[in-house]
Amino acid sequence: MRKRNRVLKSVSTLTVAMALLMIAACGNNSSSESANEGKSNEPLTKVKIQLKWVPQAQFAGIFVAKEKGFYEQEGLDVEIIPGGPDVVIEQQVVNGAADIGVTSFDSLLVNRDNGLPLVSVAQILQKSSYRFVADKSSGIDTPEKMKGKKVGMWTGSQQFQVLAFMEKNGLDPQKDVELVKQGFTMDQFFNKQLDVAISTIYNEYHVVLESGVKPEDLFVYDFEDAGVGMLEDTLVVKEDWLKNNHDTAVKAIRATMKGWNYAIANQEESVDIVMKAVTEGSTTKEHQTTMLMEMAKLVKPEGFTDTQVGSFVDDAVQRTVDISLKYGLIKAAPDLSKAIDKTILADAEKS
């Protein structure tokens, strides 16, 4: 009888132990499920994003979206491809070397006018960042005095506002000025190889100031003030790629806009993320901090909400079209319903 009681006691103890093990296992499974919540076993979809310039805070939203896992959360494996002064973004996208490209909206209009099947799916910058700068010692205190001078110009998708500026001020860009291909530094300006340099308010203008030049020692021509400010950074895709990859485009845009909103709200952290991608020795954290501060004003102007980031403001779009037509950048008025696909942003906001 005593032996039987010992057996029953052993069985009871074993049963309790097994129950405890099952509870622990359930707890572990719950923790595992929680850790993997939102993740899918499906393979990630590869997407290539082509930048219009070298890695810098101009593209902070994209780098942040990748670093913070926003693309991965959407099931995307994003490769960020650097650009440069000789990279033609539109060709990269049309040729399939990239799925999404960062180019200027005016350049999109020009390339569509030339027959390239491209469409914009999100508008990053809401106004022009371009500035011409000239040293006061040059005496170029009016645009007309640029005649006969060496004027810097970026090529590829970044030249069209310069041409419009010249035309607006009665200058024939082919005859009245010597347009010089400007690199992605301001060395030509510092070395007096240029009388007038092209710059953006978020980058090259501050490079000049950081060199010790004071704002009052410069003549500065704001393209917005000059009446030729056109929309710049926009995200473009090839028409047939979009037709076959609508959901992927929605996911990529949703993650990118999330990245931009995060970058604007968390600028110090975002600059640290950008610094991981820049070419070593090419810039400083201080400069990238200034760049992101200026970019934030262009991406999310005063009064913009998070959901408006990336949107198309009709007045600004039409102004860009009008300027492009007026100064002969495009031959015919574009069909904006084909040049822009607003459904991608709309669908991205739904979830």
N, C-alpha and C positions, 0 to 999 in steps of 0.2 A: 504494500500500500504506500509506504514511504517512497519507494522507488518510483511508483506511478506518479506521485505528486511532484517528484523532482523532474520527471519527463515533461509533465504538463507545464511546470514553471519554465522549463527551458524553451518549450514551444511558444509559450506566451511572450517570453523575452525576445525570441527570434522574430515573432510577428510584429512586435512594437518596433524593433530595429528596422525591419523591412519597410514599415510604414513611414518611419522617419526618413529613410533613404529616398522613398518615393516623393515625400514632400520636398526634400532638398532638391531632388532632380527637377521637380516641377518649378521650383523657385529658380533654378539655374536656367531652365528652358525659358521661363518668363523673362529673365534678365537678358538672355541671348536674343529673344524675340524683340525686346525693347531696344537693344543695341543695334539690331538690324532693321528697325522700323523705318519704312520709307525707302529701303534699299531693295533692289531687284536682282534676281539671279540672271536676268537677261544681260547679254553682252552690251557694252556701251557703244553707242553710235559715234563714229569718228567724224569730227567736223574741223575743218581748217579755216582759221580766221586770219586774213592778211591785213597787217597794219599798213598805213600809208607812210609811216616814218619809223625811225628806230624806236626801240622800247623806251618809254618815258611816261610821265604822269598824264600826258595827253590821252593815254589809253588806260588810265587807272581802272576804270570800270571793268574792263576785260581781264586785266591781270588779277584784280580782286575776286572776280567771279570764279576764276580758275583756282586761285589759292584757297579761297574759303569753301570750295566744294560745291558752289552753286550750279556749275555745269554738270558735275557728276550726279548731283541730286536729280537732275533732269534726265539722267541716262545718257549723258554726252561725254565723250572723250575729246576735249578740244586741244588742238595744236595751234599755238599763236606764232605766226610767221612775221618776222621783222620786215619793215620796208626800208626805203632809202631814196635818195634823190633820183635814182635811175630806174626805180621800180614803177611800172605802170599798173596800177591796181586793177583797172578794168580788164586788161589783158589777162592778168592772173586769174580773175574770176571766170572770164569767158573761156579760157583755155582749160579750166578745171584744176589748176594748180591750187586754187583756194575755193572754198564754198561760199564764204562771206568775206567781203572786202570793206575796209574803211576808206572811203574816198570823199571828195567834196561834192555837194549836191549840184553845183554848177558844172562840174566835170561829168557827172551822170547825164545831165541834159545834153552836153556836147557830144558825148559818146553815143547816146541814144539817137541823136540827130544824125550821127554817122553810121547808124545801123546796128549798133551793138545791142543785143537782147538782154538788157540789164534793168533791174527794178529795185527801188529803195524800199526797205522794210522798217526802218527806224531812223529818225533824225536826231543825232547826238548834239551838235552845236546849234544853238538857236539864233545866233547872229555872227557877223564877221569878226574874226580876231586879228585881221591884217592891219599892219601899220608900215608905212614907209618911214625910214629914219635917215636923216642927213645931219652931218656936223654943222654947227652954226657958222664955222669958218668957211664953209662952202658957198655961203650966200644964197643957197637955194631956199628962199623963204616963200616961194609960191611954186605950185606944180609946173607952171609954164617954164620956170627956170631950170627944169630938168632937161630941157632941149640941149642936145649935144653932149649930155653927160652919160657916164656909165651907171646903169641902173641894174641892180640885182634882181633876178627872177628865178624862182624854182620852176623846174620843168615838169613834164608829165601831167598829173591831175591837179597841179597846184598853181597853174599859170594864169588862169582865166580872169581872176579879179584884177590882176596887174594890167592885162590888156584892156579891160573895161575902164580902169582908172586912167590909162593913157588917152583912150578915146574920149572919155568924159571931159578931159582937160585940153582937148584940141591937139593932142600929140599923136603922130603916126608912129606906132611902136616899131615899124620896120625902117623908118627913115629918120625920125627926129631924135631918137635916143639910141644909145648902144646898149642893148639888152645883154647882160652877162649872166651866164649860168652860175647861180650862187649855190655853194655847198651847204652842208648842214651845220657849219660853224659860222661865226661872224669874223673869221680871220681876214677875209677879203676887205671887209669894212675897216677893221683896225689897221690893216696894212695899206690903206688908201688906194686899193685896187678898184674900189667902188666909190662913187660919189653919193649914191643913194642905195640903201640896202632894204630888202624886204624883211619883214619880221612879223612874228605873232606876239600879241600882248602877253601870252602865257609862257613864251620861251625866249626867242632871240632878243626882244626888247629888254628883258631883264638881264640877259647875258651882257648887253652893252652897259647897263647900269652897274652890274656887279664888277665890271672892269674898272670902275672908278669914275665913269662919265656921269655927270649930273643931268637930270632931266632938262634943266634950263639951258644946257649946252647943246641941245638937239632941236632940230626941226622935225616934228612928228606929224605925219598925215594919216589920220584915221579913215579907213575905207568906208566905215558906216557914216561918218560925218561928211565924207565926200560924195555920198549918194550912190556908191557902187558896192556897198556891203552885201555880199551874197552868202547864202547858207553854205556851211563847210561840212565838217565830218558827218557823214551819213553811212548807213550800212546797206550795202548792195549785194544782190545775188543774181544769178543767171535765171532767166525766166523759166526754162525747162527744169532746172534744178528745183526751183520753188514749187512748180507744179507737182513734182514727184516727191517732194520732201517738206510738205507744208507743216506737218506736226513737228518735224525736227527744227524748222525755222522758228516756230512758235516757242519751243523750248529754249533755243539758243538766245532769242531776243528776251524772253522772260528772265533768264539767268543774267544776261548782260545788263539789263536795266536794274535788276536787283543789285548787281555789282556796282553800278554807278551810284545808286542811292546810298549804298553802304560806304562807298569811297568818300562821298561828299559829307556824310555824317560822321565818319571816322577817319579824318584826313591824316593824322599822325601815323596810325597803324597802316593805312593804305600806302603812304609814302615808303614805309619800310618794305612793304610787299613789292612795290615797283622797283626799289633799289636792288632787289634780288635778280631782276631781269635786265637792268641796264648794263651796257658794256663797261667793264671795269675802267675807272679813270676818266670816263667820258663826261661825267657830271658829278654834282654833289647833292647830298641830301637836302641842303638848304635851297638849292635851285629847284629841285623837284617839289619841295614843299610850296614854294612860290607858284610853281606851275599848276599844281593841283588847286591851290587857292583861286587862281585866275580861271582855270577850267570850270570849277564849280559854278562860277558866275555865268558862264556861257552855256553850260549843260542844264543847269537848274536856275534860271533867272528869278529875280524876286517875284513872288506871287505864284510860282510853279509848285505843284504838289508832286509827291512821289509818283503818282500814276501818270502825270503829264510828261515825265522824263522820257525822251525818245519820241515824243509825238510830233506831228506835222502841224505847224501853225500856218493856216491857209494864206494869211497876208504875207508872211515871210517867204513862203514858197512862190507865190505869185510875183513878189518883188524880184526874186532871183530869176524867174522866167522873163520878166519884163526887161531887166537889165541885159540879160543874155541876148534877147532879140534886138534891143536898141543898139547895142554895140557890135552886132554881127557875130556873136559867138555861136549862135544857132541860126539856121536858115528858116525854120518854120516853128510855129507855136506847138509845143508838145501836147500830147494827150496825157494829162496828169493822172487819169484813171488807170493808165497802163504804166506810167513811170513810177507810180507810188502804189504800194499795196498796204492799205491801212488795216486790213483784216488780221495781219499777223500780231500787231500790238493789241488789237481788240480781243483776239483770242487769248493772248498771253495774260490779259487782265482777268480773265474769267476764272482762273484757278491758281 
